[in-house]
Structure formats: C-alpha cells, structure tokens
Amino acid sequence: MKHFAYAKFLAFIPLFLLTTCTIEPPELLKVGVNQWPGYEPLVLARDLGYLPQKQVKLVELPSNTESIALLRTGRLDAAALTLDEALNVISLGTELTIVLVFDFSNGADVLLANPTLKNLVDIRHHRVGVETTGVGALLFHAALNQAKLEDDDVEVVYLPVDEQEEAYMRGQVDAVVTFEPIKSRLEQHGAHVLFDSSEASDLIVDVLAVRRDQVEKQSENIFQLVQAYAKARSYMTQYSEKSMQMMASRLQMTPHHLQQTYQDLILPSLVENITYFSGAPSKFERHTHEVYSFMKKKGMLHREISFSHIQDKSFVMRVKL
C-alpha cells in the first residue's frame, strides 16, 4: 500500500512541475526617474515603503534622455518626463498616456550664464549647453523668442544634464539650460540666471507617462504607483522637515535649499490632478495642444500626433488616502 501511494506521488511530480513552470511571474512596472525635485516624491514613496517592490521598480537614471531611450525600446514601462518630452516620444512612434501631473515649473528651470553675459540678448554668438532631447530645448526656444533671436544666432552644444556642470566649469559653454541641483552648484561658481520658466507660464509640466501598451496590462501596478505617490505627498505635508531631509540627501542639496526650490514649483494636489484631467476637452488636453503647437511651430516634432488617448484619469480617481 505504501509502494502504491509512493508511485502515485512520483507520477504527480511531473504534472506539478509542468503546472508551476507554466505560471507566468507577475508583471513588474519599471519606471524611469532622474534627479529632479518634482519627481522626488516617487523616491520618497519607495524609501517610506509605500511602493510594493514586487509590483513597481524605480529605475534611477542620470537624465530624461536615458529614460526616453529605454522607454522607446520597451525596457521601461513608464517614466517621469516633461510634457514636451512625452509629446516628442509619441511623435517618434511610441504611444504614451499621461496618468499623473507632478508639477508645473514656475522658475525652477533656468538659462544660466557666466558673469560676462549680462542680458539675455548677450547669448548671441555664444555657446549654450542644452539637453536637446529634454525640456532644455523647450525652455531654450522660449528664451530665444523673448530675446528675439533665431536658432542660428547661438551656437547650441548638446549636453545631457549629467555633463552640464563639468562643461560649464571647463569653459566649454558660456551658458547652460538646466535645473536643480545643478543650478545651485553653478551659481556658487558665479553663474547667474538670464531666463527662467516663470517667464514662460505653464510651458514646462512634469508628468508620469506610461507606454500605452502597458496601461491596461499593468493597470493595478500603475495604480499602486500613483497611490504611493499620493501617500508620499501626504507625508510631505504632515512631516515637512523630515521629508525634506530625506529627499535633500539624495539630491545633494540642503533641506533649506530644497524647500526654497519647491517654491519655484507648483505641485498640484490629487484633487487638482482630477480637476485638471476632467472635462471635454480637459484643461490638460487644452494645455497639451498649446505645448504641441509651440513645438510644432519650432520644428521640434517628427510627425503629427493623435491626442485620442493622451490622458487617463482613472488612476488618480481611484486613490484613497
């Protein structure tokens, strides 16, 4: 009788192994994020344990240029990007849906120059470092508009964010389009602001962009990410000093300076996100059309794009704190 039971057990093993081997592992949402105060609540959410590790992974990268490259190849499922960057990715053929607005830049993105350049028009015939695949290009064109300069009036030097500080210090560029924490470090070496995003109202918006082919497939993981972000924002309100200390450390800034930086950003609340995505057309859709028109006029897009699935407010609608 024991031999018969043992034989039945042995016969069951291959079936068990076959069954377990065919079970697909759960999807992991891979999200690209770089060092930017507006994205930092995502990292805070992870550090506070709000992000379920088996469902969401933050991939820390040196700049949005890398996020864009990995997003386009499918090695990332989502990324924290500026709205113009998201539109550029869509124009290159990778469909994206925006599910969350992180911030509106209201002075946090800047064009910095060395002390010899006193006014914005002085950048004529000088070298300006710009991350041309990132938000830098948008702010740069807005600055040229204000100075009444054409693209060929300035020598543009392509510089990813992580190379800007060294290039400026070595004198390889006379000015640079950048943001924190690089802005503060260059100001310590005499650089000063010639133009900032407060002079280009609502032009620079940071968003959470998800590959459209993952929106339905990983809906639960996306929701968990948005929920964790909302919880981190709530933590920032309740424990401001502690949260500033945690975030400033990774950004290599002082807590006081980080707090000052947030004064140059407008971080919409969860309710404001819902309002922004609501209506037909929503305020977000109208805003997106404005940014799209500006980019199209400046030749910054590769092709016409569709706005039929540009937003999905279902994730912010589901959040409960």
N, C-alpha and C positions, 0 to 999 in steps of 0.2 A: 504494500500500500504506500509505503514511504517512497519506493522507487517510482511508482506511478505519479505521485504528486511532484516529485523532483523532475520527472520528464515533462510534465505539463508546465512547470516553471521555466525549464530550459526552452521549451517551444514558445513561450510567451516573450522571452528576451528579444529576439529579432524584431517582433512586432512592436515592442515597446521602443526599441532603438529607432526603428523606422518612423514611428509616430513622433518621437521627440526631435528627430533630426529635421523633420519637415515643418516644424513650428517656426515661423519667422520671428526673429527678435523684434522687440518693439522699436518703432522709429525714434530717432534722436534728432531733434531740431537743432541744427548747427547755425549759430547766429554770429556774424562778424561785427566786431565793435573795436573802435580805436580810442585813444585818449582824447576825450572832449567832455567838458563838464556836463553838457546836455545829455550825454549818454551814460554818465557815471551812475545814475540811479539803478541801471541794469546790473552793473558790477556790484553795487551795494546790496541789491536784492540777492545776488549769488552769495556774497560774503555773510549775509544775515541768515542764510539757509532757506530763503523763500523759493529758490528755484529748484524744482525736482531734478536731481542730477541724472536720472535715467531717462528724462524726457527732453531736457534742454541743456545745450552746451554753449557757453560763450567762447568764441574764438577771438582772442585778443590779437590785433594786428597793428602795424605801425602807422597805417594811414587808410583812408577810404579807398584809395587807388587799389590796394590789395584786396579789400572787401569786394570791390566791383569785379575784379578779375576772377575771384573764386566764386562769386555769385553767378557770373555768366557761365562758368563751366559746370555748375551744379555741385561744387564742393562745399558751398554754403547754401542753406535753405532760405536764409533771411539775413538782413544786415541793417545796421543803423547808418543811414545815409542822409544827405541833404535832399530836398525835393528835386532840385535840378539834376543831381546825380542820378536819382531814380528815373527821371524822365530820359536822361541820356542812355541809361541801361536799356530801357524799353525801346528807344529808337534804334538800338543796336540789335534788337530781336529777342531779348529776354523779357518776357512779360512779368510784371510785378504788380502787387496790390498793396496799398498802404493801409495799415491796420491801427496805427497809433501816431500821434504827433508828440514829439519830445519837447521841442522848444522853437521859439522864434528868436532869431538873433537881433538884438537891439543895441548893437555896439560892440559885441563880443568878437566879431570878425573884422579884421583891420588890414589896411595897407600901411606898413611901417617903412620908414626911410631913414637913411643915415643923416646926420645933422647938416650936411651940405645942401640937402634938398629941403628948402623951406616951405614950399607950397606944392599943391597937387600938380600944377602945370609943370613944375620943375622935373617931373619924371620923364619928360620928353627927351629922347635920345639917350636914356639911361637904361640900365639892366634891371628888370623887375622879375624876381623869382615867383613863379605861380605854379600851383599844382593844377595843371590844365585839365585833368580828368575829374577834379574835385570842385568844391564850392569856390575855390580861389578864382576860377575862371569867371564865375558869375559876378563876384564882387569886383574883380578887375575890370570887367566890361562896364559895370555901373560907375566905377571911378573914372574910366576913360570918358564916359558920357558926360559926367559932371565937369571934367576938365576940358571938354570939347576937343579931345584928341582922338586920332584914328589908331587902329591896331599897329600900323607900321610906323607910328611916331615913337614907339617904345620897343626896346629890344627885350622880348619875352624869353626868359630862361626857364625851361621846365624843371621844376623841383618838387619831388614828393615832400610831404610835411616833415618826415624824419631826416631830411637832408638840408632843410632850410637854414637852421641855426648855424651849422658849420659853414655853409656857403656864404652867409652874411658876414660871419666873423673873419673869413679869409678874403673878403673883399671881392668875391666872385659875382655878387649882385649889389646894387645900390639901394634896392628896396625889395620888399617881400610881402606877399599877401598871406596872412597867417592868422592864428588864433591861440588861445591859451592851451598849454602852459608856455609855448614858445614866445608868445607876445611879451610876457613879463621878463623872461630871460634876456631878450634882445633890448628891451627898454633899459635894463640895467647897464647895457653897453652903449647907451646913447641914442638908440633908435627912437623915433617918435612917430605918432600917428598922423597920417595925411588924410585918411578917409576911413570911415567905419560903417558898419551895417545899419546904424541908426539913421544914416543919410540915404538909405535905400530901403524904406519901410516895407516890411513883410516880404522882402525878396528872398531871404535866406530862412528856410524852415527845415528843421531836422525831423526825420520820420523813421518809423520802423517799416521797412519794405520787405515783403515776403514773395518769393517766387510763386507765381500763380499756380503752377502745377503742384504746389505743396499746401495751398490754402485749405482745401478740403481734406487732403490726405493726412495732414498733421494738425487738424483744427484744434484738437484737445491740447497738443503741445504749445501751439500758438497762444491759446487762451491762458495756459499756465504761465507763459512768459509775460503776457500783458497783466495778469493778476499779480504776479510777483513784482512787476514794476510799480503797480499802483500801491502795493503794500510798502515798498521801499520809499515811495514819495510820502506816504503817510508817516512812516518812521522819521523821515527828514523833518517833518513838521513838528512831531512830538519831541524828538531828541536832536534838535538842530546842532548843538555843539558837538555831540558825539559823532553824528553822521558826517559833519564837516571834517572832523579829524580823520575818520576812516577813509573818506574819499580823497582828501588832500594828499595823504601819504602816497597813494598810487599815482596821482597826477604830478607829484613832486612840487607841490605848492604848499604855502602855509594855509591853515584853516581860514584865517582872516582874509587872505587874498582870494581864496576860493569863494568865500561869501560875497566879496566885492564883485567877483566875476559873474555870479548869479544875478546881480543887479543889472547886468547888461544882457540878460536873457529873460524871455517871458516863457515860463513853463506852464502850459495850460493844465488845469486840473482834469480829473476824469470826467466830470460833468461838462467842462468846457470842450473836451475832446468829443463827447457825444453831440453837443450842440454844433460843433464845427463840421461834423460829418452828416448832420441832419439837413433835410430839405431837398428839394428837387428844382434846380441843382443845389447842392450843399455849398456852404461857404468854402469848404475845402476844394470842391470842384471848380468853383469860380476862381479861387486863388491859383489853382494849378494851371488853369487856362492862361492867367496873366503871366505866370512864370514861363510857361510854354511859349507864349507869343514873344516875350522878350528874348528867349533863347533862339527861337526860330529867326527872328529879325537879325540876330548877331551871328547866324550861321553855326550855332553850337549843337545842332541836332542832325542826325544822319538820315532821318526819314520822317514822314508824317506818322503820328501815333494815334491810337484809339484810346478814348477815356471811358469805355464802357464798363471796365472792371477796375478802375483806378483806386477805388476805396472799398473797405469792408468794415462797417462799424459794429458788426455783430460781436466782436471780441470785447470791445470796451463796454458794450451794453450788458454783457454777462457778468462783469466784475462785481463782486460783493466784498466789502471790507468789514 
